[in-house]
């Protein structure tokens, strides 16, 4: 499984109440251009072209829980499944988690799958958001 990488701005955004992890709409978008830790908003990311089952903005990462155990907070989201239909997706390598509630789409983090992913017609790709250990922990 690919490791979650936080954008530098993310922790500051949490402290500034940019993100409400229990109620904001979080999404995952796909890109073939390496994210940079200093990126801050969705417009900084070159998203793959929409079409063949891929929608502009990516897919919803539905909230499951934001819980604390022993002083460590854990965010759990439902894995996001992308399915190519009517043709192939544009090639991608990275999945980017962002908050789609604020208009700018503040960035949270990304996963690097280490190689190009070619999602062909009828096939699916799951961004595994680790329902056991969570997307990330803070503590």
Buried (B, 14 or more C-beta within 10 A) or exposed (E): EBEBBBBEBBEEBBEEEBBEBEEBBBBBBBBBEEBEEEBBBBEBBEBBEEBBBBEEBBBBBEBBEBEEEEEEBBBBBEBBEBBBEEEBBBEBBBBBBBBBBBEBBBBBBBBBBEEEBEBEEEEEBEBEBBEEEBBBEBE
